C-alpha cells in the first residue's frame, strides 16, 4: 500500500505502479468531506480501479492477496470497470483506491488524483 501525497500548493498528484494478473495495487488518499476527487488511469486499457470509503478495512486472504471489506463510491465499484472517475466525497478520511487488471495480463500504469 502506498499513500498518494500532494506537493505543497498542488491539487494533483501522480503515482506509478504495476499489477500482476489477479493482483491489485492499493493507494490511500487523505481527503475532506465535500472535496471533489478526480481519478484517472494511464493507460486505461486492461485496467480498472475502485474507490472505497474511509471506513474500509484490509486483511490478507489465505492466498496472500488483499481482502478488502468496505463500500465503494457510486460508479467506482468492482463491477463498474472505472478507468476515470470524478465525484464529491461524502466524509473526511483516507480513501482507498484499488487498481487491478480487467483481463489476464498485468500492466504498468500511472494513477493521477486531483482534489479540489
CORKALIN-V361366 format. One record per helix or strand. SS is the DSSP state (H for helix, E for strand). FROM is the first residue (numbers start at 0). TO is the last residue. If there is no record, write none. Layout:
ss->(SS SS)
from->(FROM FROM)
to->(TO TO)
This chain:
ss->(E E E E E E E E H E E E E)
from->(1 11 23 35 46 56 65 71 77 81 83 92 106)
to->(2 18 30 41 51 59 68 71 79 81 87 100 114)
